[in-house]
Structures are given as C-alpha cells and as structure tokens.
Amino acid sequence: MNCPPITITADLPPTNTESNVATRSESESLRHYIHAATSDNTRKAYCSAVRQFEKWGGRLPTNRDTVVRYLLAKAETLNSRTLDLHLTAISQWHHAQALNDPVHDPLVRKTMDGIRRTHGQPKRKAKALRLEHMALMINYLQQQSDTPKKYRDIALLLTGFFGAFRRSELVVIQVRDLVWEPEGLIISLPRSKTDQQMQGLTRALPFGARGCCPASAIKDWMGIADINSGPLFRPVNRWSQVQTKPLNPGAINDLLKNLGDACQFDFTPDLSSHSFRRGLSTSAARERIDFELIKKQGGWKSDATVWEYIDEGQQFSDNAALPLMEKMTQFMINLNTVNN
C-alpha cells in the first residue's frame, strides 16, 4: 500500500512582469524548501502511521467520526504515544492539502485524553550504563583475539559513551569530521537529531589513559582498518574484512546486547544506544560534575532534561532518607549502650 504523499501546493501566481518560466522556477524552489522543512525520519514515521490507519480501513481525507472509531479500535492494543503520532500524521496530511483537520475536533481530543488516562504507561527508558559497566565491557573486548572488529567495537563504545552520541550520529561520522589537537580529538558533525537548523554539533574528547580513551581508540581503529577517508565506523564481515559503507544504526544496539550477555548483565534487554547518553550524564552527576559541563558534553538544549539525568544520578546520594537513617542508627547505638 502506498503512503499518500504529504505535499503542499507550492505554486506562486505570476506578477505582471514575471514570465511563466520564472514562476515555475520559483515554485520548484518553494517545493524544495517545504520538503526540506521536515526530516526524512519524520516523513517515514508519518507515512508508516498513515499506512496503519489505511490498513485498519481508514481513508484520507477522513472525518471526525472515523478518527474516533480508529482510536476506539486501537486504544487497548497501541501505546498512547503511538496513537498520538498517528493523529499527528493524519493532521499533517490534512493541513498539507489545505483541508479541514478532523484531529482538532473536541471529540477527538477528549477521546485521546481519556485513552491516555486509562491506558497510558510511563515511557520505558534505556538502562544507563555506569562506569563499572563500561569497564567490564571494554575489559571483555580487550581479552578477545586481535581483529578489526575488536578495535572498532572498543572505539565505538568509548566514543558513544564519553561523547554522549546518539547512534544516528555515530554512524554518520566521517574522517573529515575529525580534528586532531594536542589535547585530544574534536568531532564536528554538520547536523544532529535535534539540530534541524544546521548549526552543527561538536564534541571534544580529551586524551586519557590507554584503555578508556576514545580518541586513542579511534586512532587504533583507523590504523588497523587503514581508514583515511569516508565513514569512521564501518561493518566488519566474518572474514574480518572492513567494508566501505557506514555501519547500520541497528548494529550498535546489537553490539550492546551481545556485550551485555557476554558480561552477564541482568539488564541486557534494557540496553540500547541511548544507554550511552543516559550513562554519561548520570555517571557525571554521581561524580558531582558541573551542570554546564554535563549539558555541553551531551549537547542538550533543555535544562530540564539535564536536571532529570542529574536527579537520577544523585537519587541515592541526595536523598532525604539517608541522613535520617544515619540519625536513627545513632539512636539505635545509644539504646544498645543503655541496654548493655
């Protein structure tokens, strides 16, 4: 089933002095910029949502009653956040066609509010990797036989963790994005997930002790794989041949789960590439690293997000129960002294 295109009419009416050729050229430019306003991943998500709506029996354009019936049919089988995405996709399609948007009807909004309150569940979070987890995984890899994959995996883990990278960012790093300085490595990317305005992303990775230094690990990987240009992180086949294409993002989650099993972690199912970002921020919080330094290294735009990670990292050390238990312990000691 083909996804109905989300396209906006982008024709400019000619003025008295404009030629039809000029008008067509401007309209093409307008279509190009409108298309660029939405990321490819967002378009794919909307397309998938529309396909599911049509597979159920819906058709676009649609109306309020059909949308409500769709919500009722899917309320107990789809996560409320997924249904929110489906509503957004349907809404965007109608806006793009300059048609009345049924999603904003009060009955649709009220139905969705009720579904959230009845079936809503907290978003499942990726397990935050701790420094001791990273040490165990790196140590396991170091004990493996010398192969290109071993060096790639070590570099990938250390870079992902200490650079607080998303998997989508790790797989697009090119050799030309690396700037080597006496103090370490600077990785500059032209765009990231939250940087839709092309302001760029920069991560500084200082040189550290061998074994836990991402910059040194990247040098080792590039040397062993003879990489001088193109993608930094690449697939390695069963014959230890390094491919020229970039690594698939899904391979990073697979690597973490395989290492989790090898290290016998009891939280392996909860590991994903987001474990890097959550791990860096919460580990830094436990070490009382400054808020601004944590925010800068992760490239977070929202202070609230950083504080959420800091609160998670310090939820035991900054805990009202801790000094009370210490005080109660002293009372217990005093009572035992009296009784004896």
N, C-alpha and C positions, 0 to 999 in steps of 0.2 A: 504494500500500500504506500503510495507516495504521500509525502507530507505537503499539505497546501502551503505554498510559499508565503512568507510574511514579507510582503513588499509594499512600499508606499508609492503612490503615484507621484512622480517627480518630474512633471512637465512644466516648463515655465512659459507663460504666454509671451509671444514676441511683442516688442515695442515697435513703434513706427519706424525706427531706424535700424532695427535688427533684422538680419537675414534668417531664413529658416535653418540654414546650416549652423549659424552661431547658436540658435536656440537649441538645436539638437545636441550640440556640443556641451552646452551648459547643463542640459537635462541629464546627459550621461555623467557629467561630473557630480551633479547633485545626487544621482542614484549611487554613485561610488561612495560618497561621503556618508550617506544614510546607511549604506551597507556596513561601512567601517565603524559606525557608532555602536554596533552590537558585536560582541566577541563571537568567534566561531563556536566555542563551547556552549555559550548561551543559546545560540541558534540550534545547536544539536539537541540541547535539553528541551527547548520549546517544541522542536519537531517530534521528539520522542513522546512528549506529553500529548500532542495533538493526535499522533498515531494511536495512542492508547484510548483516547476519547472516541475516535472513529471506530476502533475495533470493538468497543462496547456498543456502538450503534449510533453515536452522535454524528452530526454533520455540521459543517461550517458554511455559512453563518448559522448560529444557533440562537436559542431564546432562553429566557429565564427558567421556564418550567423544565426544559430539557437538562439544563445545567443542574438544577436542584435534584432531578431524578438521578443524574450521574453521581452526585455527591452521596445520595442515599444508598446507591448501589455499591459504592466503593468505601463507604465510611468505616466498615469493620475489617477491610482487607488491605487498605493502603494507609500508610503513615500520614498523619495530618499535614506534615511538611511537604510530602509528595503531592497531596491534593492541592495545597497552596500553589505549588509550582504549576500544576495543571491549570488552575484557574488563571494564573498569570499568563500562561501561554495562550489560552483562549481569549483573554482580554487583549493581549498584544495583537493577536490576529485581527480582531475587530477594529482596534484603533488604526492598524495599518491600512485597513480597507475603508476607513472613514465611515464605519457602520456603528450603530448603537451597541454599546457594550453591555451585555446581559450580566456580566460578572459583578458589576457595581450595583445591581439591584438590591435593595434592602433585604429581600427574602433570601437571596443567595448568600449575602454577608452574614445574616443571622444564622442560617443553617450551618455555615462553616464555623462560626463561633461556637455553636453547640457541639459540633464534631470535635473541635479542639479540646473543649472542656470535658467531653465524655471519653474520648479515645486518645487524647494527646499523651505522649510519653517524652521524658527527657531525651535529648539527643545523646546517642551513645558516643562517648569520647574515646579517642585513641589513647592507649597506655603511654604515659610519659616515661621516656627512658631516663634512668638515673645514671650517674657516672659509673657506678659499680656494674650496671648492666652493660654499658658501653665497653668497660674494661674486660668483662667476660667474653663478649663477642669478638673484640679485637684480639684477645689472647687466643681464642679458639682459631681464628683465621691465621694467626702467626704460626701456629703449630702445623698447619697444612703444608703440603708439598708446594714448592715454588712453581706457580703457574701464573700466567697473566691475569686470570680471574681472581686469584688471591689478592694480587696487588690492586686490582680495580675495586674489589669489594672493600678493602681496608680504606682506600681513598674515598670511596663513596660514603661509607659510614661516617668517617671523621668529618668530611666536608658537609654532609647533610646535618649532622648534629651541631657542630661548632659554628656553622654558617646559618643555622636555623632555616634551611632551604625547604621549599615545597618540592615535591617530586617533579612537578611540571617545570620548575626552574632548574633542577639538577640536570635533566635530560636535554636542555637546550643550551647549556654552557658550551661555548666554542673556545678553541685555543686562543683566538683573537680577543676573547673577553678577559684573559688573564694578564695582569700587570704585576710583574715581579719587582719588589722593593727590597732593600737590605733588611728591613724589619719583618718582611713576610709577603703575603700574596693578597692582591686586591682583585676580586671578581666583579666585573661590571656587566650587567645584562640590560639590554635596551628596554625590556618590558617584563612585568610580572603579573600575577593574577589580579592584584588589586591596583595595578598601575596602568589603567586604561588610557591615561593621557600621555604615555610615552616619556615620562620623566626619568625613567631608568631606575635600576636597582644596583646598589653597591654593597658588597660585604668585604670586610677586612679580616684576614686570617693570619694572625701573627705566628712567627716561627716559635715552636715549643719543643719540648723534649721528644726525642725519637719514640715512636710507638703511639703517641697521642697527638701528633702534629699533622693537621690536614694538609698544610702547604707542602711539607716534606713528603707526605704520602702521595700527593698529586705528582710531584717530581718523579718519584719512584715509578708510579704507574705509567707516566708518559715515556719514561726511559725504557721500561721493559716492553712496552707496546709500540715503541717507535712512533709516537704520535707527535706530529709537528704542526698540524692544521686540522680544521674540521671539528667534529664533536669531541668533547673531552671524555665523556662516559659512553662506552660502546658495548654491544653484545660480544661475548666470547663463546664460540661454539665448543662442542665436545672434544674437538681436536686441538683446543687451546689457540684457535685462530681468532684474532681480533678483527671484528667486522668494521666496515667504514661508516655504517649508518649509526644514528644515535640510539641509545638504549631506550627500550619501551618503558613508559612510566610504570606500568604494572609490574615490571620486573623488580622494582625497588621494594614493593610490598612483599613479593615472593621471597626476596632475599632476607628481609627482616623475619618473616615467619620461619624460614628454613633455619636461620641462625637461632631464633628463639627455641625451636625444637632441639637443635643441637646442644644448646646451653641449658636445656630442661627448664625453661621459664614456665611458670604456671599461668602466665598471662599472654601466651603466644597468640591466641585468637584475637586479642585486642591490639596487636601491633599493626601499625601502618606507617606510611611515610610521615604522617602528621606527628608521630611519636618523636621525631627529631625536634620540631618546633616547640612542642609542649615540654619535651625533655630539657632543652637548653634553657627555656625560661624558668621552669620550676626548679631546676638544679641551681641556676644563678640566684634565684630567690632564697634558696636554703643557705647559700653562701653569703647572703646579705649584700649582693652586688647591687650597685646603684640602679634605681628605676630607669633613668635616662639611658644608661648603658645597655640594659636589657632591651628596652624599646628600640634603640638604634640597631642593635645586632640582628633583631628579628624583623626590622623594617615595619613594625606595626604602626598603623595610622591612629588607632584608637587607644587612648589611655586606659579606658575601661577594660579592654581585652588584656592589656599588660597587667593591670591590677588583679584581674581574675586569676592569671597564672601565678602572680606573686602570692596571692592569698592561698592558692592550692599548695604552693611550695612551702609555705610557712604555717600551714594549718595545724601542725602539732607543736612547733616551737612557739608560735604566737597564739596560745590557747589559754582561755580563762581557767580551764580546769587544771592546768599544770601547776601554777603556784598554789592553788587550793589543795591539791593532792600533797604537795610538799609541806604545806602548813599542817594538814591532817596527819601526815607522817610524824611530824614533830610532837603532836598531841599524843599519838599512839606510843611514841618512845617514852614520853613523860609518864603516861599511865602505867606502862610496863615497869618503869623505875619505881613508881609508888607501890605497885603490887608486890614487887620483889623486896 
